[in-house]
């Protein structure tokens, strides 16, 4: 009760007359109030800005490391790009243009005849399938011959200078111990500039 009486008798206009313990407590409370006020009024925003700056610093460091690795590997990446372009060019050369498609079909036919096979069906599709930069023409083929002759025919087709694939292969036994090969031979050609332009225009590019 004496402490409460002393606190009630304190003159707020004359803190110098307060007891030492009360002055120390008052200074401590004032310091705590200043710290809290400073945090909520100023330091909180500064700490948030500092955290954002640290996150940005880490992001910039990661970006720098990625660009540094790319710069170090740039000669190798350029060589890789050049190799890819050369490979693509070599593949494109294996695709005939429209004028060469008829000759390619003749080559497939001759590959079978050269192996002594008998063609029962050789029917190119009525329409090509148009893709991004090439057209695909399926040809329904049925040939009759011996086992080794059919295998040699498939090998000859694979070694043609133009790309031809045999798909949906089915081999059955026919008369006189002959085998019947049913397959879809797919030939490919690259689109000329006009066809590519029409394709791009149809896609809205």
Backbone torsions as a table, in degrees:
resi	resn	phi	psi	omega
1	UNK	NA	-32.7	178.6
2	UNK	-63.6	-37.0	179.7
3	UNK	-66.8	-40.8	179.0
4	UNK	-65.6	-39.0	178.8
5	UNK	-64.0	-40.9	179.8
6	UNK	-64.0	-40.7	179.8
7	UNK	-65.2	-36.6	179.4
8	UNK	-68.5	-29.6	-177.4
9	UNK	-87.5	-2.4	180.0
10	UNK	-66.3	139.4	177.9
11	UNK	-93.3	110.2	-178.2
12	UNK	-63.5	-20.7	179.9
13	UNK	-86.1	-6.8	-178.0
14	UNK	-135.9	69.3	-178.4
15	UNK	-64.6	-17.5	179.7
16	UNK	-67.2	-19.8	-179.0
17	UNK	-91.3	-0.4	-178.7
18	UNK	-72.6	154.0	174.4
19	UNK	-61.3	154.6	-176.4
20	UNK	-59.3	-39.7	-179.3
21	UNK	-64.6	-41.3	-179.9
22	UNK	-66.6	-40.9	178.2
23	UNK	-61.6	-42.1	179.8
24	UNK	-63.2	-43.1	178.4
25	UNK	-63.9	-40.6	-179.4
26	UNK	-65.0	-42.6	178.5
27	UNK	-63.8	-38.9	179.1
28	UNK	-64.3	-45.7	178.8
29	UNK	-63.5	-36.8	178.7
30	UNK	-66.1	-41.2	179.1
31	UNK	-63.0	-43.6	178.7
32	UNK	-62.7	-40.6	179.5
33	UNK	-64.5	-39.6	179.2
34	UNK	-64.9	-41.7	179.8
35	UNK	-63.5	-46.7	-179.9
36	UNK	-63.8	-43.3	179.4
37	UNK	-62.6	-43.2	179.0
38	UNK	-63.1	-38.4	-179.2
39	UNK	-65.5	-49.9	-175.3
40	UNK	-74.5	-29.5	-176.7
41	UNK	-90.2	-23.4	-173.9
42	UNK	-143.1	-51.5	-171.3
43	UNK	-66.2	-32.6	-178.1
44	UNK	-59.9	-45.0	178.6
45	UNK	-65.1	-39.1	-179.9
46	UNK	-65.6	-40.1	178.1
47	UNK	-65.4	-39.5	176.8
48	UNK	-62.3	-43.6	177.7
49	UNK	-62.4	-38.8	178.7
50	UNK	-64.6	-42.7	177.9
51	UNK	-62.3	-42.7	178.4
52	UNK	-62.2	-40.3	179.6
53	UNK	-64.4	-37.8	178.1
54	UNK	-65.3	-42.3	177.9
55	UNK	-62.9	-43.5	178.8
56	UNK	-63.3	-37.6	178.7
57	UNK	-61.6	-43.4	178.8
58	UNK	-64.0	-40.3	179.0
59	UNK	-63.5	-43.3	179.3
60	UNK	-65.2	-37.4	177.5
61	UNK	-62.6	-43.9	179.3
62	UNK	-63.4	-43.6	178.8
63	UNK	-61.8	-41.4	179.4
64	UNK	-62.6	-43.5	-179.2
65	UNK	-64.4	-40.0	179.0
66	UNK	-63.6	-45.5	-179.8
67	UNK	-67.3	-34.3	178.8
68	UNK	-65.3	-44.0	178.5
69	UNK	-62.8	-40.9	178.9
70	UNK	-62.7	-40.3	-179.6
71	UNK	-66.5	-39.1	179.3
72	UNK	-65.7	-37.8	-177.4
73	UNK	-91.8	6.3	-175.0
74	UNK	-57.1	-46.6	178.5
75	UNK	-58.8	-41.4	179.8
76	UNK	-66.9	-38.9	178.8
77	UNK	-66.0	-38.7	177.3
78	UNK	-64.3	-40.8	178.5
79	UNK	-65.7	-38.9	178.4
80	UNK	-63.7	-42.9	177.9
81	UNK	-61.7	-41.6	179.0
82	UNK	-63.6	-41.3	178.4
83	UNK	-63.3	-40.3	179.7
84	UNK	-65.2	-42.2	179.3
85	UNK	-63.1	-39.2	178.2
86	UNK	-66.3	-41.0	178.3
87	UNK	-64.2	-41.9	178.6
88	UNK	-63.6	-40.9	178.6
89	UNK	-62.6	-41.0	179.0
90	UNK	-65.1	-38.6	178.7
91	UNK	-67.5	-40.9	179.8
92	UNK	-62.8	-32.6	178.8
93	UNK	-67.1	-20.7	177.5
94	UNK	-84.1	-4.2	176.1
95	UNK	-99.2	119.0	179.4
96	UNK	-72.9	162.6	171.9
97	UNK	-90.4	-176.6	-173.9
98	UNK	-60.7	-37.4	-176.6
99	UNK	-70.2	-20.3	-176.9
100	UNK	-95.8	-5.7	-176.0
101	UNK	-63.6	-40.7	-179.4
102	UNK	-62.5	-41.5	178.3
103	UNK	-64.2	-35.9	179.3
104	UNK	-65.7	-40.7	177.8
105	UNK	-63.5	-37.2	176.5
106	UNK	-64.0	-39.2	179.2
107	UNK	-61.9	-41.1	178.7
108	UNK	-63.5	-44.1	179.5
109	UNK	-62.3	-44.0	-179.0
110	UNK	-66.3	-32.3	177.9
111	UNK	-62.2	-37.3	177.7
112	UNK	-73.5	-45.1	-179.7
113	UNK	-64.5	-35.8	-179.9
114	UNK	-64.8	-21.4	178.0
115	UNK	-99.2	10.2	176.8
116	UNK	77.0	18.7	179.8
117	UNK	-84.1	152.3	178.0
118	UNK	-106.3	120.6	179.4
119	UNK	-82.5	121.4	173.3
120	UNK	-98.0	-22.8	179.3
121	UNK	-154.0	130.6	174.7
122	UNK	-145.8	93.2	-169.0
123	UNK	-129.1	102.4	173.1
124	UNK	-65.6	147.1	177.8
125	UNK	-64.4	153.0	-178.4
126	UNK	-67.2	-31.9	-177.2
127	UNK	-132.1	147.6	175.7
128	UNK	-82.8	157.2	170.9
129	UNK	-97.5	117.9	-176.0
130	UNK	-91.8	125.0	176.8
131	UNK	-112.4	-164.4	-170.6
132	UNK	-61.4	-47.9	-179.5
133	UNK	-134.8	8.7	179.0
134	UNK	-144.7	161.9	176.4
135	UNK	-115.4	146.1	-177.2
136	UNK	-118.8	129.0	-179.5
137	UNK	-121.8	110.2	176.3
138	UNK	-82.5	140.9	178.8
139	UNK	-124.8	120.5	177.5
140	UNK	-79.7	124.0	-175.0
141	UNK	-126.0	136.8	170.8
142	UNK	-136.7	120.6	179.7
143	UNK	-129.0	154.0	178.9
144	UNK	-121.9	135.7	179.2
145	UNK	177.6	-172.5	179.7
146	UNK	-78.4	165.6	-176.8
147	UNK	-59.4	-49.9	-177.1
148	UNK	-68.2	-34.6	179.4
149	UNK	-67.2	-39.1	178.0
150	UNK	-66.8	-41.3	177.7
151	UNK	-63.2	-40.0	178.6
152	UNK	-67.2	-36.3	177.1
153	UNK	-61.8	-45.3	179.0
154	UNK	-62.1	-38.8	178.0
155	UNK	-66.0	-40.9	179.3
156	UNK	-63.1	-40.5	179.2
157	UNK	-63.9	-40.5	-180.0
158	UNK	-65.4	-26.4	-177.0
159	UNK	-95.1	5.1	176.1
160	UNK	-61.6	148.3	-179.0
161	UNK	-65.9	-17.9	176.6
162	UNK	-105.2	156.6	-177.3
163	UNK	-75.8	121.1	174.7
164	UNK	-137.6	131.1	178.1
165	UNK	-119.1	145.2	175.6
166	UNK	-102.3	124.1	-174.3
167	UNK	-126.5	157.8	178.0
168	UNK	51.6	49.0	-176.7
169	UNK	-73.4	132.4	177.0
170	UNK	-138.7	128.4	179.8
171	UNK	-121.6	124.3	178.5
172	UNK	-127.2	161.9	179.8
173	UNK	-90.5	131.6	178.1
174	UNK	-107.3	-155.1	179.8
175	UNK	-77.0	157.3	175.1
176	UNK	57.5	34.9	178.1
177	UNK	59.8	21.3	175.9
178	UNK	-86.3	152.9	176.7
179	UNK	-104.3	148.5	178.7
180	UNK	-113.6	121.5	178.1
181	UNK	-103.4	120.0	172.0
182	UNK	-110.4	128.3	-179.0
183	UNK	-156.2	163.5	172.8
184	UNK	-110.8	110.8	176.6
185	UNK	-89.2	120.0	-179.5
186	UNK	-103.2	125.2	176.1
187	UNK	-111.1	154.2	-174.5
188	UNK	-131.5	148.9	173.4
189	UNK	-143.7	154.0	178.5
190	UNK	-87.0	151.8	-179.0
191	UNK	-78.1	140.9	175.1
192	UNK	-78.0	175.8	-173.5
193	UNK	-61.0	-40.7	-178.9
194	UNK	-65.6	-41.8	179.5
195	UNK	-65.5	-41.0	178.2
196	UNK	-63.8	-40.2	179.4
197	UNK	-64.8	-41.9	178.8
198	UNK	-65.7	-37.2	178.7
199	UNK	-65.2	-43.9	178.0
200	UNK	-63.2	-40.7	-179.9
201	UNK	-66.0	-36.5	178.1
202	UNK	-69.0	-25.6	177.9
203	UNK	-86.5	-2.2	-180.0
204	UNK	77.3	22.4	-178.9
205	UNK	-87.6	NA	NA
